[in-house]
Amino acid sequence: MFLLIILGVIYYCSYRIYHRYFLPSPNIDPTGKYVLISGCDTGVGHLLAIELDKQGFHVLAGIHNLDNFSALSDKLSSRATVFRLDVTKQDEIDAVFQIIRSKTNALHALVNNAGIADGYLIDWTSVETIRRVMDVNYFGAVAMTKTCLPLLIAKRSSRVVNVSSISGYVSFAGTSALSASNHALEAFSDCLRREMTQWDLHVSIIEPGAMRTAFIENLDYRIENLWRQLTKIVQDRYGDIFFHNTVLQVKNSSVIVGAENPNKVVLAIQHAISNSSPAIRYRPGWQSNSFFLLSCICPTQIMDFLLNLGETSIPAGVQHQLSE
């Protein structure tokens, strides 16, 4: 039985490699197809809206800050529609649903791209911050999907594309809020895919590593700002030396220094939307593929060693305990 399973896995992997590299599936005709994207203010969502519009899709782009309206709408054709969308507010989601209904009876794709990354160490991060990250990254995607589901299953071969990250399957120290929300989004995506098989609704998950976006550029500032908001008791528990070493360690980590071009994520999402046979999971970039391989072959103890804060960052409270 075990041998049959191994042979089955080898056959499946060979089949996927052959079809991906030697017999790629054709793309669909974008004419008349509507794609709804959240989080188009900047970054991946902004770039994706522009690229899909160039391909000929009817882009429905949600932005959180109306100050970004012209920066996006000026780059799009007359087919596209840009509107305010806060995925944590059901009334705004409902308003967007009505906009879509006024244009079409079927939605080709929903891209849940809106997301935030806040907080750092669990001891530094408030419960309110963790709730806010979960509200945007997870519950926002759930609310968008449930509201748009009638339009998605109105025709065959529609798609839901959920933008997660490497933190959806690997939990780095200092990413508790982000990792928890992305793990939840991964589980939701798996359930949705299995429940929607008979409707032929494709569900794809995007799992990139660190990309050169505003999040990476402002990472040290966000940690410093969080530190300033901590109570003196917590600051004394860790100490200034630990704080400064941690900021340097994060800035100089191979993950941050090796942050990749966000266009890799855009291309992955484009494939999930445009190809006749979208993949279930996309891991754009070397980071995501490398850490996924490590997570599959390494024991938990080794992963803990690789992903913890390191010996260079020892809290003052720990040093005090060791000296007693």
N, C-alpha and C positions, 0 to 999 in steps of 0.2 A: 504493500500500500504506500509506504514511504517513497519507494522508488518511482511509483506512478506519479506521485505528487511532484517529485523532483523533475521527472521528464516533462510533466505538464508545464511547470514553471519555465524550463528551458525552451520548450516549444513556443510558449506565449511570448517570452522575451525576444526570441528569434523572429517571430512573426511581426512584433511591433517594430523592431529595428529594420526589418526588410521593408515594411510599408512606409516607415518614416523617411528612410534615406534612399531607397531604390524605387519605391512606387508610392510617392506622396499623393494624398487625397486632393482632389480639386477644390478650389474655392467656390463659394456660392455667388450668385448674382445679387449684388447689394440693392438693386433697383427696387424702390418702394418699401424697403425694410427699415424699421425704426429701432434705434438703440438708445436706451436710457442709461446715462452715466452719472453717478454721484461724485462729489468731490473734485470738480473740474476747475477750481480756483487757480491752482498752480500744479507743478509737478507732473506726475504720470497722468492724472485725469485730464489736465489741460492739453498735454501732448496727444493723448489718445483721441480726444474730441476732434482735434484738428486733422489727424491722420484718417480717422473713419469718415470724416466729412469729405476729404479728398478722394476717398475710395468710392463715394457715391451713396453712403448710408444717410438716412435722415437722423441726425444726431439730436438728442434731447439732453442737454447738458445742465446739470444742477450745480450751482455755486453757493457757497455759504455766505460770502461777503459780496454785497452788491457793488462794492468799489471795484471788483474785478470783472464786472460785466463787459465793459468796452474792450478790455484787454483780450477777452476771449471772442466775443461776438464779432469784432472787427476782422477776425481771422477766419471766420466761418462763412459758408455760402448761405443763400436765402433758404435752403432746405432746413437749416438748423434752427433750433430754438434754445435759448438760454434763459434760465429762470432761477430764482432764489429757492434753495432747498436745504433745510436743516433736517437731517435724518432722525433726529431725536424728537421731532415734533410731528405727531400724527396728522394734525390739521394741514401742515405744509405738504406732507406726503399725499394726502387726499386731494389737495389742490392740484398737485402735479398729475395725479391719476386722471383728473378731469381734463387737464390740458391734453394728455395723451389720447383720451377717449374722443376728444373733439377732432383729432387728426387721423386716428386709425382704430380699427377693432382688434388688431393683433400687434403684439410687441415681439420683435425678433430676438432682442437680447436686453438683459438687465445687467449692468456692471456695478456691483457694490464696491466702489473704490474709496468712498469717504472713510477717513480714519485719522486717529490721533495717537501720539505716543507721549505719555506724560508719566511723571514719577520716576523713582530710581530704586534705591534699596527699600525693602518692605518696611524697615524700621523708620524710614524717612517719609514714606508715602502715606497720605491720609486715606481713610476709607472712602471719603468723598471723591478723591482723585481716581481711585480704582473704579468706583461706580461710574464716573464720567467717561473713562476710557471704555469700559464695558458697554455703556449706553450708546456710544458712537460706533465702536468697531463691531460689536455683536448685535445688540438689540436694534440698532439702526438698520443693519443688513437684514435682520429678521423681519422688521416692519415693512421695509421696502419690498422684500420678496413676497410676503403674504398679501400685501395690497395689490401688487402687480401680477400675481399668479393667474387670475382669470384671463388677462391679456396674453400671458406667456403660453398658456395651454390652449389658446384659441386656435392654434395651428401647430402642426408637427415640426419638429426639429428646431424649436426655439432654444435659447440658452440663458443660463444664469452664470455669471462669472463673478466669483467672490475673491477679492484681493486680500489675501492673508500675508504671511511672510515666513521667513525661516523660523520665527518664534512660534509658529503654529505647530512645530514638531520638535524644536530644541529650545529649552528654557535657559537662557543666559542669566547669570547673576545680574541683578539690576534691571530686569525687564519683567517683573512680576505682573504689572497691570497689562502690558502689551501681550505677554505670552498667554495669560489667562484668557484674554478676549479672543486671541487668534486660535487657541486650542478649541474654544467654544465654537468659533466660526467653522473650523474644520469639521467638527462633529455634526453641526447643523447641515453643512454641505453634503456630507456623506449620507445623512438620513434623507435629505431632499432628493439626492440623486437616485437612491434606491426606491423611494416612494413614487417618483415621477417617471420611472422607466416605461410604464405602459402609455404615458402621454408623450413619450419621445422627447422629453425636456432634458437637454444636456446640461450638466452642472460641472463647471470647471473651477479649480482652485489654483490661484497664483501664489507661489511661495518664494519670492525673491529674497536674497540676502540684502546687505546694506547697499543703498544706491546713493549717488551724489545728488541729494535733494536738500531742501532747507532744513529738514530734520537733522541730517548729519552735520551741516554747517553750524547749526545753533546748539549742538549737543552739550558742549562745555558750558555755555551760557545757561542752559536750562538746569544743569546740575548745580551750578553756582547759585542760581536764583532759588532753587529748592533748599539749598543749605542755609541761606539767609533767613528762610521762613521757619526753620526748625527752632524748637525751644532750646534754651541754654542747657537744659538737662541732657537732651539728645546730642547736642553739639559737644558737650563735655564727655559724653560716653564714647564718642568716636575721636574727637580731637582734630585740631587744624592740620596736623601732619598727615593723618589718614585722609582727610578731605583733599588736600592738595595732591597727594600721591595718587588718589583715586582718579581725579580729573586728568592728570597726566597719563595714567595708565589707560583710561578710556580713549583719550585723544590719539594715543600712539598704538592702540591695539591693531592687530593685523586686519580685523574686520572693518574698522573705521578707515584706516589708511588705504585699504584695498577696496573701498566703496566703488561700485561700478556705474556704468552709464545707464540712466533710467530708461533709455530707449529699448534696452533689452526686455524690460517689463512691458513696454508698449507693444513690442512685437509679439510677445507671448499672448497678451490679451487680444490683439488683432487676430491671431491664429484661432483662438478659442471662439471668436465671433464669426470669422469669415470662412473657416475651413468646413468642409462637409463632414469631417470626422474629427471633432475637437477632442483633445486629450482630457483626461480626468484631472491630472495634476501637471502643472508647469513649474519648473524650478529654474528660472532664468539666471544665468551667471555662474561663475565657478564656486562662489561661496555656498550657495544653496545646495548644489550637487555634492560638494565636499562634506559639508556638515551632515547631510542626509546619509551619506555613505558611512561616516563615523558613527552616527547614531544607530545604524543597523549592525555594525560589527563590534563596537566597543562596549564592554561592561559598564554598568552605571558608575562604578568607582572611578574609572578612567575618564568618563565624560564629566564627572564632578571635578576632577583635577583640571581638565582642560577649560572648563567654563566658569570656575569660581574666580574670586577677586585676586588671588595670588598672594604669595607671601610678602610682597613688598607693601601691601596695604593691611596693616594690623591696627585695629581700633585701640584707642588709649585705654579703654576699659579692659581689653584683653591683656594688654601689656601690664596693667596694674595687677590683674589676676595671676599672671605668670611670675611676677616679681615677689608675690607674697609667699 
